[in-house]
Structures are given as C-alpha cells and as structure tokens.
Amino acid sequence: MVMDYEEALDYSARWMALIRREEFPSQAEAHQIINESKENFAEHYNRNWLEYRKSITEAGDWAAVEWAGSGVLFKDVLGREYLDFLGGYGMLDLGWSHPVVVETVKAQLNRSPMPSQELIDPLRGVLAKLLSTITPGNMKYSWFAASGTEANEAAIKIAKLYTGKAAFIVAVKAFHGKTMGSLSMIGKADYRAPLGPLYAGPVYHVPFGDAEAVERQLDICEKVGIGVAAVLFEPVQGEAGAIVPPDDFWPRIRAATKKYGVLLIADEVQTGLGRTGKLWGVDHWDVVPDILTVAKSLGGGVMPISAVCTTEEIYHPMMYPNPFMHTTTTGGGALACSAAIASIHVTLQERLWEQAAEKGSYLIEKLEKLSIQYPQIYEKITGKGLLIGMHFKGPEIGYKVAAGLFQRGILVAGTLTSAQTIRVEPPLIVSYEQMDILLERLEDTLKSVSRSL
Ligand SMILES: Cc1ncc(COP(=O)(O)O)c(C=O)c1O
C-alpha cells in the first residue's frame, strides 16, 4: 500500500470518535461498520477468518460484528443480542465487562496505566502475593506476561534452568499455546508439522490420561540417560474437547515425577480460577504441581495477563545471579495487574468455582440426556464444571449445530481438534434461566439438524 499519513490520521480520528461515543451507532452507520469490518479483515487482517467455516459463517451471517457486552449477553453492532456460551475460550469466567474489574482498571488507568520498569511498582508485588496465597502447596513466586503461551514459555525456561535438563513429556492433543516453545509441547500435527524442527530438546508425547505411559517414558529416559526437565499437562484437556483424565492419572504422575526427580507442570491457563468446579483443576485430585501457569480469566475478561507460579527453590534461577533472566517490557503492567487483583477478588468473593461445579453438573446431566435422545447426532458429552465438550458423529454435524445455535442467538465454537467437538464454556456467572434457554434452543437445533441428515 502507498503510505498516506493524512489518510491514516483521518481514519484513526474517525474511529477514536466512534470508540469514545457512548450510544450505539445508527442502523446506517452500523451497516457501514459491518462492511468496513469485513473488508478490513479480508484485506488487512486475515481473509480466511471470514471464509473459514466458523459458526457465524455457516449461519450465513458474516455480518455479526460484535460491539458491546455485559454479563453473559453481548450485542452485535446492529443491536442484536446473543447469549455467550463460549466465554472467550475461557477468558470470560466473570462475563463481559464485569463492573468490579472495569471500575478497578478505570481507576488505575486514571492514575498510571504502565510502570516505569525501573522503580518498584506496587501492583506486581500485590498480585504475586495474592497468587502465593491461593495457589496449591507452597508456591511463593510469580512472573507475569500477557498470554497463556508466554506463561508456558516461562515455565519451560524455569524447568530447564532449575533442573539443568532438557527433555519434556507432554500429551497427544495437548494445547499450550503457539509460540515456539509452547508449540513444541502441543500435541496436534496441524500446528506443528508446517514448522519443521521446533524445540531442540527431546519432547515425548504420550496419550493423555495414560499414567502408565508417563511412568514408562520416565523409566526409559532414566535407563538411556536422557535428562527430563518436566512433565507438562493440562489438568483437564481444554482444546482437545474437555477431556477429563482417569482419577488416578494426576496422583500417579505426581508420584512418578517425584520418584524420578522430574518437575510437574500444570497448565491451568484454561482450567485455573474455577472453570472446572475447583479453584484449580489439580485440586480435583489433591495434587500439588511444582509449577503452575494461569492466564485467560486472570485478567477478568478486561485485560490480558498471565502468570507462572512456583516455589522459592524452583524460582531461584530466575532471581540469582541475574534477576533479568526472563523479562517482558509490557507484560504484567499496572492495568493488567489491577484487573487480575480485582478478578481474583470477585472469584473468591462469589466462590465462582462452586458455582461452576453446581451449574456444570446441571448442564452436563441435561446435555447427556439430549445426547441419548439424539444418538444419530451425538458421540458423547465430556467435561468437568463448566468446561464441557459436545462430541458429534462428525465435523459436519458439529458445524450444523454451532451454526444452528448461532442463528438462534447462542454463541458456541469448535475446539482446536475440530468442529466435531463443540465447546460449551459460558461465563461462570451464567444463570440457570440462561442455561435453560441454551437447552431449549439446542433441542430446537438438534431437531432441525436430525431432519437434514
Ligand atoms: C491450556 C492452555 N494453555 C495455553 C493456552 C494459550 O493461551 P494464549 O492463547 O493466551 O496464548 C491455551 C489457550 O487456549 C490453553 O487452553
């Protein structure tokens, strides 16, 4: 494109005015925004975002441009309302624009949004202390970034620094993020294969939930003299479709990692802070990992923030001899920390993990009934708390269900595995009435999908 500063000035000014305006755009403006958004995505962001068969595309409605949200409801720019049963892929445990988080962040914004980087900024310390009081075991130190993948990158580095070893044991179908280190640990060929060699140390993939496979791999590594830094798993696999491991899995891998002197990392980026019905996913099995990562809802759905938490002993190489061993300039800034402090407060005050457990049991039971009622459509229902997977007979059916729900004003989405599994992951503040609306519209969708088979 030809550089045109005047055009960029005018365009940014027009959008700054729109951002600052409190009222909804008029219908004419809304249609202009829709066309402009479609064009901007197609021409400058990612054309295939529009063409890929997401539920909104399948529903024949590319025009669903989101504009505002509150609680479990959000509106598109035309003012149409949707119930959010996707929860921003686990980032909206508190719902859209939680007032306590928004007010806290606004107040910090008015004072100082970012730290100097040179002085001691109070909020970073406050958040680290808060995390030390709510994480399992004696985790004491935290390091902050913006995304889940960055937290996992840090966990990988900490494990290597502490153990002086390089190998990792991870799961097939695991998801830990898409930057190079985390990507090396994920278990899906589509995202790894096009990039060729990834992390240089050995990475061994084992089936998720298979404790014997982990024990065997640890034993082989010891026999052949390959040093394993850590075993890294999600407590409940999220992107693989809300896959819950057998109850003996986490206790057995905890025992095995201790036996072989290997660290255990729990990626709680999606499961952490209540999503599965306990504050931490590993709490289901009373397991204390050595390193824990958290992101997504840590920012209360308002700011991006992630953390890696661990014990003083394991964190030592991050502090000595060089405290700048692992840093980021913008991650863990004051606005992000203020959001996380408020988000933890709301989570504890509302005991959101208990809500997730109760609401999850209600929803899973009803979904299971539907899956039995529609055997030609459903494979099974999986999940824990409000991290639920609806597994269908094939991806085409999954698309149809997601699209049918979207046409009926409900947002869900596929998993990283495919649209064969649709995730049901609403904000934890979802009401029973809203869950009943989902169930009603889902049944209506299933009737129409089964007619089309
Ligand atoms: C378990 C898990 N780890 C890591 C990530 C990556 O987080 P982010 O997308 O913030 O980089 C995700 C994202 O879905 C996740 O579910």
The ligand as a Gaussian input file, in Angstrom:
#p B3LYP/6-31G(d) Opt

LIG

0 1
 C       -4.399000     -24.988000      28.348000
 C       -3.957000     -23.806000      27.515000
 N       -2.690000     -23.398000      27.599000
 C       -2.249000     -22.354000      26.893000
 C       -3.074000     -21.659000      26.056000
 C       -2.547000     -20.499000      25.269000
 O       -3.002000     -19.311000      25.820000
 P       -2.980000     -17.991000      24.945000
 O       -3.945000     -18.172000      23.820000
 O       -3.373000     -16.898000      25.885000
 O       -1.575000     -17.834000      24.455000
 C       -4.415000     -22.049000      25.939000
 C       -5.341000     -21.351000      25.035000
 O       -6.359000     -21.825000      24.645000
 C       -4.863000     -23.156000      26.693000
 O       -6.124000     -23.581000      26.627000

